[in-house]
Amino acid sequence: MIITQICDKHSLFRLTLLLYLEVTTSKEISILIMPIINEAKERVCRNLLNRVIVFDQLIDKAEAKDNEEYAKVLFNRQLNILNRLEKVIS
């Protein structure tokens, strides 16, 4: 119940502090926090993948209009997103 209220407030710091005070070992804390971290990573990955898809569509439209410079700019932005995605996954 307490964890749900804290998560509703989007306060990972408070959750971590609460778990630290109530749980004695770091292994137990890790077990409790890992699902939250994994869910956050999943959301970030999903968001980044959606952005990659949008940039694919924009690049296709730019290439269809023979706007190679704009396509290069979009490709570089997409590459930055893919690099961020790689960091989140690893």
NUKOLGU-967184 format. One record per residue: residue number from 1; residue in one letter; chain; x, y, z of N, C-alpha, C in turn. Coordinates in Angstrom, 3 decimals. Layout:
residues N
NODE     k   r   c        n_x        n_y        n_z       ca_x       ca_y       ca_z        c_x        c_y        c_z
NODE   NUM   a   A          X          Y          Z          X          Y          Z          X          Y          Z
...
This chain:
residues 90
NODE     k   r   c        n_x        n_y        n_z       ca_x       ca_y       ca_z        c_x        c_y        c_z
NODE     1   m   A      0.821     -1.186      0.000      0.000      0.000      0.000      0.867      1.253      0.000
NODE     2   i   A      1.859      1.307      0.844      2.740      2.470      0.908      3.497      2.629     -0.405
NODE     3   i   A      3.987      1.519     -0.961      4.742      1.575     -2.211      3.863      2.113     -3.332
NODE     4   t   A      2.612      1.697     -3.411      1.701      2.182     -4.441      1.495      3.681     -4.318
NODE     5   q   A      1.312      4.178     -3.117      1.116      5.610     -2.924      2.356      6.392     -3.355
NODE     6   i   A      3.518      5.872     -3.052      4.749      6.573     -3.408      4.939      6.553     -4.922
NODE     7   c   A      4.692      5.399     -5.563      4.850      5.300     -7.011      3.863      6.213     -7.729
NODE     8   d   A      2.646      6.364     -7.149      1.669      7.259     -7.753      2.192      8.687     -7.769
NODE     9   k   A      3.013      9.032     -6.806      3.584     10.373     -6.741      4.855     10.481     -7.579
NODE    10   h   A      5.252      9.387     -8.227      6.442      9.350     -9.083      7.698      9.757     -8.320
NODE    11   s   A      7.866      9.232     -7.154      9.027      9.603     -6.362      9.870      8.375     -6.075
NODE    12   l   A     10.774      8.062     -6.978     11.660      6.914     -6.790     12.589      7.140     -5.597
NODE    13   f   A     12.969      8.378     -5.347     13.834      8.667     -4.212     13.158      8.277     -2.901
NODE    14   r   A     11.901      8.652     -2.745     11.182      8.310     -1.529     11.029      6.802     -1.383
NODE    15   l   A     10.762      6.136     -2.500     10.638      4.683     -2.470     11.951      4.052     -2.042
NODE    16   t   A     13.042      4.528     -2.611     14.350      3.986     -2.259     14.652      4.204     -0.779
NODE    17   l   A     14.376      5.390     -0.291     14.603      5.689      1.119     13.733      4.806      2.012
NODE    18   l   A     12.475      4.658      1.663     11.568      3.818      2.438     12.066      2.377      2.467
NODE    19   l   A     12.451      1.869      1.324     12.936      0.492      1.265     14.232      0.334      2.057
NODE    20   y   A     15.086      1.321      1.980     16.338      1.266      2.715     16.079      1.214      4.220
NODE    21   l   A     15.122      1.973      4.670     14.834      2.009      6.100     14.122      0.750      6.582
NODE    22   e   A     13.298      0.153      5.719     12.505     -0.997      6.142     13.178     -2.337      5.853
NODE    23   v   A     14.087     -2.380      4.929     14.719     -3.635      4.520     16.175     -3.604      4.978
NODE    24   t   A     16.638     -4.729      5.448     17.958     -4.735      6.069     19.106     -4.967      5.092
NODE    25   t   A     18.918     -5.737      4.047     20.045     -6.065      3.174     19.883     -5.408      1.812
NODE    26   s   A     21.000     -5.140      1.179     20.968     -4.529     -0.148     20.395     -5.491     -1.182
NODE    27   k   A     20.546     -6.793     -0.944     19.982     -7.769     -1.872     18.458     -7.665     -1.875
NODE    28   e   A     17.863     -7.506     -0.695     16.417     -7.365     -0.615     15.958     -6.067     -1.273
NODE    29   i   A     16.717     -5.006     -1.093     16.390     -3.733     -1.737     16.446     -3.894     -3.249
NODE    30   s   A     17.478     -4.551     -3.732     17.634     -4.767     -5.169     16.460     -5.555     -5.738
NODE    31   i   A     16.015     -6.563     -5.032     14.892     -7.378     -5.482     13.622     -6.537     -5.586
NODE    32   l   A     13.449     -5.609     -4.675     12.249     -4.776     -4.684     12.311     -3.664     -5.728
NODE    33   i   A     13.487     -3.130     -6.000     13.619     -1.998     -6.911     13.762     -2.438     -8.370
NODE    34   m   A     14.314     -3.608     -8.628     14.574     -4.034    -10.002     13.334     -4.016    -10.892
NODE    35   p   A     12.176     -4.467    -10.443     11.005     -4.392    -11.329     10.656     -2.955    -11.734
NODE    36   i   A     10.862     -2.017    -10.834     10.586     -0.615    -11.137     11.574     -0.117    -12.188
NODE    37   i   A     12.834     -0.452    -12.010     13.862     -0.033    -12.962     13.615     -0.675    -14.322
NODE    38   n   A     13.269     -1.961    -14.332     13.007     -2.650    -15.594     11.809     -2.043    -16.320
NODE    39   e   A     10.765     -1.699    -15.587      9.600     -1.083    -16.216      9.958      0.285    -16.803
NODE    40   a   A     10.766      1.040    -16.076     11.193      2.348    -16.575     12.028      2.194    -17.846
NODE    41   k   A     12.939      1.233    -17.857     13.748      0.983    -19.046     12.868      0.580    -20.223
NODE    42   e   A     11.879     -0.255    -19.953     10.971     -0.701    -21.013     10.226      0.492    -21.618
NODE    43   r   A      9.757      1.390    -20.768      9.047      2.577    -21.262      9.967      3.462    -22.100
NODE    44   v   A     11.185      3.659    -21.624     12.145      4.488    -22.364     12.459      3.844    -23.703
NODE    45   c   A     12.677      2.541    -23.717     12.976      1.833    -24.970     11.810      1.943    -25.949
NODE    46   r   A     10.609      1.760    -25.454      9.422      1.854    -26.310      9.318      3.257    -26.907
NODE    47   n   A      9.556      4.270    -26.090      9.495      5.647    -26.575     10.554      5.904    -27.638
NODE    48   l   A     11.769      5.458    -27.377     12.845      5.672    -28.341     12.588      4.920    -29.638
NODE    49   l   A     12.068      3.706    -29.547     11.746      2.949    -30.766     10.657      3.644    -31.575
NODE    50   n   A      9.672      4.208    -30.900      8.627      4.954    -31.606      9.214      6.158    -32.327
NODE    51   r   A     10.165      6.810    -31.692     10.814      7.962    -32.329     11.644      7.536    -33.536
NODE    52   v   A     12.298      6.379    -33.451     13.061      5.861    -34.586     12.120      5.609    -35.765
NODE    53   i   A     10.957      5.037    -35.488      9.983      4.762    -36.545      9.516      6.061    -37.196
NODE    54   v   A      9.241      7.077    -36.389      8.816      8.373    -36.932      9.918      8.961    -37.812
NODE    55   f   A     11.158      8.874    -37.356     12.248      9.407    -38.162     12.420      8.618    -39.454
NODE    56   d   A     12.171      7.310    -39.433     12.192      6.523    -40.674     11.192      7.084    -41.674
NODE    57   q   A      9.995      7.366    -41.195      8.957      7.905    -42.071      9.346      9.285    -42.609
NODE    58   l   A      9.896     10.123    -41.743     10.321     11.463    -42.178     11.462     11.389    -43.193
NODE    59   i   A     12.388     10.469    -42.974     13.504     10.294    -43.920     12.975      9.842    -45.272
NODE    60   d   A     12.027      8.905    -45.266     11.432      8.437    -46.525     10.756      9.579    -47.278
NODE    61   k   A     10.021     10.425    -46.549      9.361     11.565    -47.188     10.373     12.555    -47.735
NODE    62   a   A     11.440     12.810    -46.994     12.468     13.742    -47.458     13.164     13.208    -48.701
NODE    63   e   A     13.436     11.911    -48.733     14.080     11.310    -49.907     13.138     11.299    -51.101
NODE    64   a   A     11.838     11.119    -50.858     10.860     11.141    -51.945     10.781     12.524    -52.585
NODE    65   k   A     11.035     13.557    -51.793     11.016     14.925    -52.313     12.394     15.374    -52.791
NODE    66   d   A     13.333     14.438    -52.864     14.718     14.723    -53.269     15.372     15.798    -52.418
NODE    67   n   A     15.090     15.773    -51.139     15.684     16.718    -50.200     16.739     15.964    -49.391
NODE    68   e   A     17.884     15.742    -50.009     18.937     14.923    -49.413     19.555     15.560    -48.167
NODE    69   e   A     19.686     16.875    -48.156     20.270     17.549    -46.987     19.404     17.353    -45.751
NODE    70   y   A     18.098     17.540    -45.931     17.178     17.354    -44.811     17.158     15.885    -44.375
NODE    71   a   A     17.247     14.979    -45.338     17.292     13.553    -45.021     18.529     13.219    -44.191
NODE    72   k   A     19.663     13.854    -44.508     20.884     13.630    -43.733     20.725     14.128    -42.295
NODE    73   v   A     20.100     15.292    -42.146     19.868     15.840    -40.802     18.982     14.884    -40.001
NODE    74   l   A     17.926     14.408    -40.635     17.026     13.469    -39.965     17.738     12.166    -39.619
NODE    75   f   A     18.572     11.692    -40.546     19.316     10.459    -40.300     20.244     10.613    -39.099
NODE    76   n   A     20.908     11.756    -38.989     21.803     11.988    -37.849     21.030     12.048    -36.538
NODE    77   r   A     19.846     12.666    -36.560     19.010     12.681    -35.356     18.576     11.268    -34.977
NODE    78   q   A     18.215     10.502    -36.005     17.807      9.119    -35.745     18.981      8.314    -35.185
NODE    79   l   A     20.156      8.555    -35.687     21.346      7.869    -35.189     21.587      8.197    -33.718
NODE    80   n   A     21.375      9.447    -33.337     21.516      9.827    -31.927     20.512      9.074    -31.056
NODE    81   i   A     19.305      8.934    -31.545     18.285      8.198    -30.793     18.682      6.730    -30.667
NODE    82   l   A     19.187      6.154    -31.746     19.621      4.750    -31.694     20.781      4.565    -30.724
NODE    83   n   A     21.675      5.533    -30.656     22.784      5.458    -29.696     22.264      5.520    -28.270
NODE    84   r   A     21.278      6.380    -28.034     20.665      6.460    -26.700     19.975      5.134    -26.358
NODE    85   l   A     19.301      4.562    -27.335     18.624      3.284    -27.122     19.630      2.195    -26.764
NODE    86   e   A     20.752      2.198    -27.450     21.800      1.218    -27.156     22.306      1.360    -25.716
NODE    87   k   A     22.451      2.600    -25.248     22.912      2.832    -23.876     21.882      2.321    -22.855
NODE    88   v   A     20.615      2.513    -23.148     19.581      2.062    -22.228     19.552      0.538    -22.160
NODE    89   i   A     19.692     -0.098    -23.300     19.621     -1.564    -23.356     20.817     -2.210    -22.679
NODE    90   s   A     22.001     -1.625    -22.866     23.212     -2.251    -22.297     23.438     -1.882    -20.863
